[in-house]
Amino acid sequence: MTTQKWPPLDPGTTVRTTQPNLEQRGEWTDEGWAKRKWGVKGKILTHHDSHGLCYDVLHEDGSQGCYNPSEIEVVE
C-alpha cells in the first residue's frame, strides 16, 4: 500500500505561493528558480513527479513557475 504525502491538486485550483523551500534549492535549475514568484496568486496547470511532486502554476500576470507543495497554499 502506497501513501501519498501530498495528494495532487486538480488543474484549475487557485493557489497562493508562500515562501521558497530553501532546503530543496539544489533540486532546481537556475532558470527554473528564476521563474518562481512569491506571495502571488495563480492556478494549478498540472502536477508532475519527476523529482518528487511539483506543481506548474500559471501566475496572474500570465507567467508560469513550478513549485514544491510546501511552497503553495490553496485559496478558497
N, C-alpha and C positions, 0 to 999 in steps of 0.2 A: 504494500500500500504506500503510495506516494502522497506526501503532504506538501501543499504549496504554501509558502510563507506569504507570498503576495499574490492574491488572486488577480488575474488580469482584468483591468478596467476596460469597459467597452469603448470602441471608437465613438467619438462624439461627446464623451463625458467631459464636462467643464472642470478644469483644474486650475490651481494657482501654484506657481513654482515657489519653493520656500528658500532654503539655503543649500549651497553646494556641500556634498558629502566628500570632504577633502581626503578621507581615507581611501576613496576609490579614484582619486585623480589619475593614478597610473594606468587605469583601465581605458582612459580616453585619449584620443589623439589631440594635438593642439588645435587642429581645425574643428574637431567636434566640440571641444571645450569652449572655443570662442563663440560658437553658435548658441550657447545657452544663455538665458536671461533669467534674472531673479526678481521675485515679487511681482510677476505678471500673470495675467490670466491667459488661458488658451484651451484648446480642445485636443483630446487624445485622437491621434490619427490611427495608430496601430501600436502593438507591442511586439517585442521580439526577445529571444533569449539566447543570443549567440554567445554572450559573456555573462549571463545572468539576466534576469528580467529587466528590460528597459522600455521606456515609452517614448515614441515620437510625438511631439506636441506642436501643434500649429498655434503660434502666438497671435495675439490680437492684431499685431501690426503686419501679419502675413508671413513673417519669418518662421523657421522651424528649428527646434532643438530636440535633443534626445536626453532623457532624464532617468535616473535611478528612481525606484518607487519611494525611497526615503526623501526625495527632493521635491515631491509634489503632494498636494492635498486636494481632495475633491471639494468643489464649490457647489453647494446646494442651490 
